[in-house]
Structure formats: C-alpha cells, structure tokens
Amino acid sequence: MKSKNWQGWVQVKWKPGTPDTAWKSWTKNPSVKGVWSTQGNWDCTIWIDVSTQDQFEEFVWKNIRNNKWVENTESFWAKQWWGSSKAA
C-alpha cells in the first residue's frame, strides 16, 4: 500500500516552566494526527500528515517552532511505500 501523503514526527523540548496546556492548540489543526508525552531527551512527539515535504517543514516552523514555549525540535518524515495502514 503506497501512501500519497508524507508522515512526519516532531520531537519537542519545552522551555522550563512550560504549562501543561502548551501543546493543545496543535490539536485544532487537521494535519496533526496525534501528540504523545515522551521520556528521555524530548518532552513530546507530534505526528503530522501532509501532502509534501515542503508542507511538513512549513508546518514545523510556522506552528511548532513558533510556539513560545518550544525550546528545540528534531523532526523526520517518511512516505510509506509498503505495509499495513492499520495499527496492529
């Protein structure tokens, strides 16, 4: 199964003192498919579904990096060539 869209994941590191609700504005955007709290060097992961790589980068810089509480991000994207579209 080949996907038409690019899937992207963004790791976010929050600034000290970030409120628990800092990420909630992202849930209103239809490109955001999920937000997870994470352990380790990053504080959360955001799953983004867009049509092109450029749309992904634009979303990261205009929506995520523009959040005043975001200290740093790391992202990667992929386009599925084969595999199940359903979670196990």
Rosetta blueprint (number, residue, H / E / L):
1 M L
2 K L
3 S L
4 K L
5 N L
6 W E
7 Q E
8 G E
9 W E
10 V E
11 Q E
12 V E
13 K E
14 W E
15 K L
16 P L
17 G L
18 T L
19 P L
20 D L
21 T L
22 A L
23 W L
24 K H
25 S H
26 W H
27 T H
28 K H
29 N L
30 P L
31 S L
32 V E
33 K E
34 G E
35 V E
36 W E
37 S E
38 T L
39 Q L
40 G L
41 N L
42 W L
43 D L
44 C E
45 T E
46 I E
47 W E
48 I E
49 D E
50 V E
51 S L
52 T L
53 Q H
54 D H
55 Q H
56 F H
57 E H
58 E H
59 F H
60 V H
61 W H
62 K H
63 N H
64 I H
65 R L
66 N L
67 N L
68 K L
69 W L
70 V E
71 E E
72 N E
73 T E
74 E E
75 S E
76 F E
77 W E
78 A E
79 K L
80 Q L
81 W L
82 W L
83 G L
84 S L
85 S L
86 K L
87 A L
88 A L
